[in-house]
Amino acid sequence: MKMIKKTLIISTILLAVIVGLLTYDILKDQRHKIEIIDKTPVYANWEPYPKNEQPLFSVTPENVVRVKRIRYGKDYMAIKIETEKGQRGWVFYGSTVHVHYPKNT
């Protein structure tokens, strides 16, 4: 019985640590700000570059967008955004999307 109790305690602590780290990573991503320079397509998927996928919609410099998540690949950065209208999707860092990093990251 003692072994089961110890296993449950260790499992609970481990789960709490994992959830805490994941939450920290998400909140760290959301501190970033992006600037849309020109009309930019927004895709449903982020990996690998959606070569044959049609964009869901586009964002322009007039759109206010929030960063929800960031994914990094060997040669790209995909940024999950949410528009003020609640539309969500992925844009790719490049000539039309600039990232402003928060201080003290």
C-alpha positions as CSV (number, residue, x, y, z in Angstrom):
1,M,0.0,0.0,0.0
2,K,2.9,2.4,0.8
3,M,4.3,1.8,-2.7
4,I,1.0,2.8,-4.3
5,K,0.8,5.9,-2.2
6,K,4.4,6.9,-3.1
7,T,3.8,6.2,-6.8
8,L,0.7,8.4,-6.8
9,I,2.5,11.2,-5.0
10,I,5.4,11.1,-7.5
11,S,3.1,10.9,-10.5
12,T,1.1,13.9,-9.2
13,I,4.2,16.0,-8.7
14,L,5.6,15.0,-12.1
15,L,2.3,15.9,-13.8
16,A,2.2,19.3,-12.0
17,V,5.7,20.1,-13.2
18,I,5.0,19.1,-16.8
19,V,1.8,21.2,-16.8
20,G,3.6,24.1,-15.2
21,L,6.4,24.0,-17.8
22,L,4.0,23.8,-20.7
23,T,1.9,26.7,-19.4
24,Y,5.1,28.8,-18.9
25,D,6.1,28.0,-22.5
26,I,2.7,29.1,-23.9
27,L,2.7,32.3,-21.8
28,K,6.3,33.1,-23.0
29,D,5.2,32.7,-26.6
30,Q,2.2,35.0,-26.0
31,R,4.4,37.8,-24.8
32,H,5.7,38.3,-28.3
33,K,4.2,40.9,-30.6
34,I,4.1,40.6,-34.4
35,E,3.9,43.3,-37.0
36,I,2.1,42.6,-40.2
37,I,4.0,44.6,-42.9
38,D,1.9,43.6,-46.0
39,K,-1.0,41.3,-46.9
40,T,-0.1,37.9,-45.4
41,P,-1.8,34.5,-45.9
42,V,-2.9,32.6,-42.9
43,Y,-2.9,28.8,-42.9
44,A,-4.6,26.1,-40.9
45,N,-1.3,24.1,-40.4
46,W,2.2,25.0,-39.6
47,E,4.3,22.0,-40.6
48,P,5.9,21.6,-43.0
49,Y,5.3,24.8,-44.9
50,P,1.8,24.4,-46.3
51,K,3.0,24.2,-50.0
52,N,-0.2,22.9,-51.5
53,E,-2.6,24.3,-48.9
54,Q,-5.0,27.2,-49.6
55,P,-4.9,30.0,-47.1
56,L,-7.8,30.2,-44.7
57,F,-7.8,34.0,-44.9
58,S,-5.3,36.9,-45.1
59,V,-4.3,39.6,-42.6
60,T,-3.2,43.1,-43.4
61,P,-1.3,45.8,-41.5
62,E,-4.7,47.1,-40.3
63,N,-5.6,43.8,-38.5
64,V,-4.9,43.6,-34.8
65,V,-3.5,40.1,-34.1
66,R,-2.4,38.3,-31.0
67,V,0.3,35.6,-30.8
68,K,-1.1,32.4,-29.4
69,R,1.9,30.0,-30.0
70,I,5.2,29.9,-31.9
71,R,6.8,26.9,-33.5
72,Y,10.4,26.8,-34.8
73,G,11.7,24.6,-37.5
74,K,15.1,24.1,-39.2
75,D,14.6,27.1,-41.5
76,Y,11.3,28.7,-40.5
77,M,9.2,30.2,-37.7
78,A,5.5,29.6,-37.7
79,I,3.3,31.9,-35.5
80,K,-0.2,31.0,-34.5
81,I,-2.3,34.1,-34.4
82,E,-5.8,35.2,-33.4
83,T,-7.5,38.2,-35.0
84,E,-9.7,40.6,-33.2
85,K,-12.7,38.7,-34.9
86,G,-11.5,35.4,-33.3
87,Q,-10.1,33.9,-36.5
88,R,-7.1,31.6,-35.8
89,G,-4.3,30.3,-38.0
90,W,-0.6,30.2,-38.7
91,V,1.6,32.8,-40.4
92,F,5.2,32.5,-41.3
93,Y,8.0,34.9,-40.2
94,G,9.5,36.6,-43.2
95,S,9.3,39.7,-45.3
96,T,5.6,40.4,-44.4
97,V,5.7,39.4,-40.8
98,H,8.2,40.8,-38.2
99,V,8.5,39.6,-34.6
100,H,9.1,42.0,-31.7
101,Y,10.7,40.1,-28.8
102,P,9.7,41.1,-25.3
103,K,12.3,42.4,-22.9
104,N,13.7,40.0,-20.4
105,T,12.9,36.8,-22.2
